[in-house]
Amino acid sequence: MTESKKTKKKKKPSLSHIFGGGLLTEDFVIRQSKLLILIVFLIIVFISNRYYCMKKLTEIENLKTKLQEVKYENLIISTELLSHSRQSQIEERLANKGIELRLSKAAVYEIHK
């Protein structure tokens, strides 16, 4: 057989050839090594970006839950404040503490310049 026929005939690589590192010495792998390194780099960037996005989405969901809780708490506090600031409630508290303040019976006058 001539050299050209030997190079044209390629045998299928065995598992020991692949795991032994013989695949890395093949001409195709050596020629395309820059492309393979680029592909591996892009895969790593893609996976890390996906992980980062999922982490941020989880953080956003947690913040939305906290915001909803704070809104409910704000609503409760404002309702309590509104009920405590009613005129009847204020008069009742003043009477309970023994403070002798009364509402004016006279009408309110506005003075304009």
Residue frames as a rotation matrix with the C-alpha (Angstrom) as fourth column:
MET 1
0.580 0.814 0.000 0.00
0.814 -0.580 0.000 0.00
0.000 0.000 -1.000 0.00
THR 2
-0.263 -0.644 0.719 1.10
0.572 -0.704 -0.421 3.50
0.777 0.300 0.553 -0.64
GLU 3
-0.894 -0.178 -0.412 1.20
0.443 -0.496 -0.746 6.36
-0.071 -0.850 0.523 1.82
SER 4
-0.769 0.637 0.053 -1.87
-0.589 -0.738 0.329 8.07
0.249 0.222 0.943 0.34
LYS 5
-0.036 0.775 -0.631 -4.00
-0.133 0.622 0.771 4.96
0.990 0.112 0.080 0.82
LYS 6
-0.410 -0.185 -0.893 -2.88
0.785 0.427 -0.448 4.61
0.465 -0.885 -0.030 4.43
THR 7
-0.977 0.040 -0.208 -3.82
0.081 -0.838 -0.540 8.16
-0.196 -0.544 0.816 5.24
LYS 8
-0.535 0.836 -0.121 -7.18
-0.634 -0.303 0.711 7.86
0.558 0.457 0.693 3.48
LYS 9
0.085 0.538 -0.839 -8.12
0.291 0.792 0.537 4.77
0.953 -0.290 -0.089 5.46
LYS 10
-0.528 -0.182 0.829 -9.10
-0.674 -0.505 -0.540 5.90
0.517 -0.844 0.144 8.91
LYS 11
-0.499 0.357 -0.789 -10.06
0.515 0.855 0.062 3.52
0.697 -0.375 -0.611 11.61
LYS 12
0.499 0.764 0.408 -12.70
0.004 -0.473 0.881 4.42
0.866 -0.438 -0.240 14.16
PRO 13
-0.450 -0.716 0.534 -11.22
-0.548 -0.251 -0.798 5.64
0.705 -0.652 -0.280 17.42
SER 14
-0.073 0.360 -0.930 -11.64
0.558 0.787 0.262 3.31
0.826 -0.500 -0.258 20.37
LEU 15
0.882 0.467 0.061 -12.53
0.182 -0.457 0.871 4.33
0.434 -0.757 -0.488 23.89
SER 16
0.493 -0.775 -0.395 -8.97
0.725 0.115 0.679 3.88
-0.481 -0.622 0.618 25.04
HIS 17
-0.367 -0.592 0.717 -7.83
0.887 -0.455 0.077 6.20
0.281 0.665 0.692 22.24
ILE 18
0.264 0.566 0.781 -10.36
0.253 -0.822 0.510 8.88
0.931 0.063 -0.361 23.29
PHE 19
0.982 0.184 -0.042 -9.78
0.078 -0.196 0.977 8.63
0.171 -0.963 -0.207 27.04
GLY 20
0.379 -0.917 -0.127 -6.03
0.870 0.306 0.387 8.26
-0.316 -0.257 0.913 26.63
GLY 21
0.293 -0.225 -0.929 -5.82
-0.012 -0.973 0.232 11.70
-0.956 -0.057 -0.288 25.04
GLY 22
-0.571 -0.529 0.628 -5.14
0.566 0.300 0.768 10.48
-0.594 0.794 0.128 21.53
LEU 23
0.345 0.794 0.500 -8.12
0.936 -0.251 -0.247 12.46
-0.070 0.553 -0.830 20.27
LEU 24
0.766 -0.072 -0.639 -6.36
0.115 -0.962 0.246 15.70
-0.633 -0.262 -0.729 21.20
THR 25
-0.295 -0.946 -0.130 -3.49
-0.093 -0.107 0.990 14.88
-0.951 0.305 -0.056 18.85
GLU 26
0.116 0.404 0.907 -5.70
0.875 0.390 -0.286 14.46
-0.470 0.827 -0.308 15.79
ASP 27
-0.777 -0.481 0.407 -5.12
0.628 -0.635 0.449 16.95
0.043 0.604 0.796 12.97
PHE 28
-0.041 0.852 0.521 -8.72
0.520 -0.427 0.740 18.23
0.853 0.301 -0.426 13.00
VAL 29
0.717 0.315 -0.621 -8.61
0.692 -0.224 0.686 19.03
0.077 -0.922 -0.379 16.73
ILE 30
-0.198 -0.876 -0.439 -5.24
0.801 -0.403 0.443 20.75
-0.565 -0.264 0.782 16.43
ARG 31
-0.740 -0.065 0.670 -6.40
0.565 -0.600 0.566 22.88
0.365 0.797 0.480 13.48
GLN 32
0.059 0.894 0.444 -9.66
0.213 -0.446 0.869 23.85
0.975 0.044 -0.217 15.16
SER 33
-0.306 -0.230 -0.924 -8.24
0.909 0.219 -0.355 24.37
0.284 -0.948 0.142 18.66
LYS 34
-0.998 -0.059 -0.004 -8.88
0.058 -0.962 -0.267 28.14
0.012 -0.266 0.964 18.66
LEU 35
-0.383 0.924 -0.020 -12.50
-0.508 -0.193 0.839 27.60
0.772 0.331 0.543 17.66
LEU 36
0.104 0.394 -0.913 -12.96
0.493 0.777 0.392 24.91
0.864 -0.491 -0.114 20.30
ILE 37
-0.686 -0.394 -0.612 -11.49
0.726 -0.317 -0.610 27.19
0.046 -0.863 0.503 22.98
LEU 38
-0.899 0.403 0.170 -13.86
-0.368 -0.907 0.205 29.97
0.237 0.122 0.964 21.87
ILE 39
-0.066 0.917 -0.393 -16.86
-0.220 0.371 0.902 27.62
0.973 0.146 0.178 22.01
VAL 40
-0.098 -0.030 -0.995 -15.91
0.834 0.543 -0.099 26.41
0.543 -0.839 -0.028 25.51
PHE 41
-0.932 -0.280 -0.231 -15.46
0.360 -0.796 -0.487 30.01
-0.047 -0.537 0.842 26.65
LEU 42
-0.655 0.744 0.132 -18.87
-0.542 -0.584 0.604 31.01
0.527 0.324 0.786 25.26
ILE 43
0.069 0.662 -0.746 -20.52
0.249 0.713 0.656 28.03
0.966 -0.231 -0.116 26.94
ILE 44
-0.440 -0.302 -0.845 -19.01
0.880 0.040 -0.473 29.05
0.177 -0.952 0.248 30.29
VAL 45
-0.995 0.096 0.015 -20.17
-0.097 -0.988 -0.121 32.66
0.003 -0.122 0.993 29.80
PHE 46
-0.343 0.927 -0.152 -23.67
-0.396 0.004 0.918 31.47
0.852 0.375 0.365 28.86
ILE 47
0.050 0.347 -0.937 -23.98
0.631 0.715 0.299 29.22
0.774 -0.606 -0.183 31.91
SER 48
-0.672 -0.345 -0.655 -22.69
0.737 -0.399 -0.545 31.88
-0.073 -0.849 0.523 34.30
ASN 49
-0.907 0.396 0.145 -25.02
-0.337 -0.888 0.314 34.50
0.253 0.235 0.938 32.78
ARG 50
-0.083 0.910 -0.407 -28.00
-0.084 0.401 0.912 32.18
0.993 0.110 0.043 33.17
TYR 51
-0.133 -0.043 -0.990 -27.08
0.899 0.415 -0.139 31.50
0.417 -0.909 -0.016 36.81
TYR 52
-0.933 -0.262 -0.245 -26.71
0.340 -0.862 -0.375 35.24
-0.114 -0.433 0.894 37.47
CYS 53
-0.654 0.747 0.117 -30.10
-0.461 -0.516 0.721 35.98
0.599 0.418 0.683 35.88
MET 54
0.092 0.695 -0.714 -31.84
0.325 0.656 0.681 33.25
0.941 -0.295 -0.165 37.88
LYS 55
-0.451 -0.332 -0.828 -30.26
0.886 -0.058 -0.460 34.60
0.105 -0.941 0.321 41.07
LYS 56
-0.997 0.080 -0.014 -31.47
-0.079 -0.996 -0.040 38.13
-0.017 -0.039 0.999 40.27
LEU 57
-0.340 0.931 -0.131 -34.99
-0.298 0.026 0.954 36.88
0.892 0.364 0.268 39.46
THR 58
0.019 0.287 -0.958 -35.15
0.774 0.603 0.197 35.13
0.633 -0.745 -0.211 42.83
GLU 59
-0.755 -0.368 -0.543 -34.00
0.633 -0.624 -0.457 38.33
-0.171 -0.689 0.704 44.52
ILE 60
-0.851 0.498 0.164 -36.66
-0.346 -0.768 0.538 40.34
0.394 0.402 0.827 42.65
GLU 61
-0.028 0.874 -0.485 -39.38
0.135 0.484 0.864 37.93
0.990 -0.041 -0.132 43.76
ASN 62
-0.199 -0.115 -0.973 -38.23
0.955 0.202 -0.219 38.20
0.222 -0.973 0.069 47.38
LEU 63
-0.956 -0.192 -0.220 -38.24
0.237 -0.950 -0.201 42.00
-0.170 -0.245 0.955 47.17
LYS 64
-0.555 0.828 0.081 -41.74
-0.303 -0.292 0.907 41.98
0.775 0.479 0.413 45.66
THR 65
0.103 0.572 -0.813 -42.96
0.621 0.601 0.502 39.87
0.777 -0.557 -0.294 48.57
LYS 66
-0.492 -0.360 -0.793 -41.35
0.858 -0.357 -0.370 42.22
-0.150 -0.862 0.484 51.10
LEU 67
-0.979 0.150 0.141 -42.84
-0.097 -0.940 0.326 45.24
0.181 0.305 0.935 49.31
GLN 68
-0.180 0.967 -0.178 -46.31
-0.004 0.180 0.984 43.71
0.984 0.178 -0.029 49.49
GLU 69
0.048 0.145 -0.988 -45.88
0.923 0.372 0.099 43.05
0.382 -0.917 -0.116 53.23
VAL 70
-0.800 -0.402 -0.445 -44.72
0.547 -0.794 -0.265 46.63
-0.247 -0.455 0.855 53.82
LYS 71
-0.768 0.587 0.257 -47.71
-0.218 -0.616 0.757 47.98
0.603 0.525 0.600 51.86
TYR 72
0.139 0.840 -0.524 -50.10
0.401 0.436 0.806 45.98
0.906 -0.322 -0.276 54.03
GLU 73
-0.185 -0.289 -0.939 -48.35
0.983 -0.055 -0.176 47.15
-0.001 -0.956 0.294 57.18
ASN 74
-0.984 -0.178 0.034 -48.55
0.180 -0.978 0.101 50.75
0.015 0.106 0.994 55.96
LEU 75
-0.382 0.918 0.102 -52.27
-0.106 -0.153 0.982 50.35
0.918 0.365 0.156 55.30
ILE 76
0.220 0.436 -0.873 -52.84
0.780 0.459 0.426 48.98
0.586 -0.774 -0.239 58.81
ILE 77
-0.508 -0.502 -0.700 -50.86
0.831 -0.499 -0.246 51.78
-0.226 -0.706 0.671 60.45
SER 78
-0.958 0.166 0.233 -52.57
-0.056 -0.907 0.417 54.52
0.280 0.387 0.878 58.44
THR 79
-0.060 0.982 -0.179 -55.99
0.166 0.187 0.968 53.06
0.984 0.029 -0.174 59.32
GLU 80
0.126 0.042 -0.991 -55.09
0.971 0.199 0.132 53.04
0.203 -0.979 -0.016 63.02
LEU 81
-0.820 -0.490 -0.295 -53.78
0.534 -0.841 -0.088 56.60
-0.205 -0.230 0.951 62.81
LEU 82
-0.697 0.635 0.334 -56.95
-0.110 -0.554 0.825 57.74
0.709 0.538 0.456 61.07
SER 83
0.243 0.831 -0.501 -59.13
0.483 0.344 0.805 56.16
0.841 -0.438 -0.318 63.75
HIS 84
-0.072 -0.341 -0.937 -57.03
0.993 -0.112 -0.036 57.73
-0.093 -0.933 0.347 66.54
SER 85
-0.922 -0.371 -0.110 -57.16
0.358 -0.926 0.124 61.18
-0.148 0.074 0.986 65.00
ARG 86
-0.206 0.922 0.327 -60.96
0.595 -0.148 0.790 61.41
0.777 0.357 -0.518 64.82
GLN 87
-0.401 0.082 0.913 -62.47
-0.435 -0.894 -0.111 64.25
0.807 -0.441 0.394 66.79
SER 88
0.677 0.719 0.158 -64.58
-0.497 0.287 0.819 61.96
0.543 -0.633 0.552 68.97
GLN 89
0.577 -0.547 -0.606 -61.52
0.629 0.771 -0.096 59.84
0.520 -0.326 0.790 69.86
ILE 90
-0.478 -0.783 0.398 -59.49
0.360 -0.587 -0.725 62.94
0.801 -0.203 0.562 70.76
GLU 91
-0.046 0.549 0.834 -62.28
-0.684 -0.626 0.375 64.30
0.728 -0.553 0.404 72.96
GLU 92
0.869 0.388 -0.308 -62.60
-0.097 0.744 0.661 60.93
0.485 -0.545 0.684 74.70
ARG 93
0.164 -0.895 -0.415 -58.85
0.775 0.377 -0.507 60.76
0.610 -0.238 0.756 75.41
LEU 94
-0.546 -0.331 0.770 -58.82
-0.090 -0.890 -0.447 64.31
0.833 -0.313 0.456 76.76
ALA 95
0.378 0.773 0.510 -61.74
-0.692 -0.129 0.710 63.49
0.614 -0.622 0.486 79.07
ASN 96
0.804 -0.102 -0.586 -60.02
0.314 0.909 0.273 60.29
0.505 -0.403 0.763 80.29
LYS 97
-0.197 -0.966 -0.169 -56.83
0.782 -0.051 -0.621 62.18
0.591 -0.254 0.765 81.15
GLY 98
0.251 0.397 -0.883 -58.75
0.905 -0.420 0.068 64.91
-0.343 -0.816 -0.465 82.92
ILE 99
-0.852 -0.521 -0.047 -57.77
0.456 -0.784 0.421 67.71
-0.257 0.337 0.906 80.57
GLU 100
0.032 0.930 -0.366 -60.46
0.559 -0.320 -0.765 70.37
-0.828 -0.180 -0.531 80.41
LEU 101
-0.882 -0.242 -0.405 -60.38
-0.199 -0.588 0.784 71.32
-0.428 0.772 0.471 76.74
ARG 102
0.059 0.949 0.310 -63.63
0.416 0.259 -0.872 71.88
-0.907 0.180 -0.380 74.89
LEU 103
-0.448 -0.095 0.889 -64.51
0.892 -0.119 0.437 72.67
0.064 0.988 0.138 71.33
SER 104
-0.916 0.106 -0.388 -65.35
-0.045 -0.985 -0.164 76.24
-0.400 -0.133 0.907 70.58
LYS 105
-0.109 0.959 0.261 -69.06
0.730 0.255 -0.634 76.91
-0.675 0.121 -0.728 70.08
ALA 106
0.304 0.163 -0.939 -68.34
-0.298 -0.920 -0.257 80.08
-0.905 0.357 -0.231 68.10
ALA 107
0.936 0.087 0.340 -68.05
0.293 0.342 -0.893 79.97
-0.194 0.935 0.295 64.34
VAL 108
-0.034 -0.996 0.076 -64.68
0.766 0.023 0.642 80.14
-0.642 0.080 0.763 62.69
TYR 109
0.860 0.248 -0.446 -63.79
-0.030 -0.848 -0.530 83.43
-0.510 0.469 -0.721 61.03
GLU 110
0.183 -0.806 0.563 -61.36
0.971 0.237 0.022 83.83
-0.151 0.543 0.826 58.16
ILE 111
0.542 -0.105 -0.834 -59.48
0.052 -0.986 0.157 87.08
-0.839 -0.129 -0.529 57.88
HIS 112
0.411 -0.368 0.834 -58.42
0.911 0.189 -0.366 88.13
-0.023 0.910 0.413 54.40
LYS 113
-0.262 -0.563 -0.784 -56.03
0.427 -0.796 0.429 90.95
-0.866 -0.222 0.449 53.64
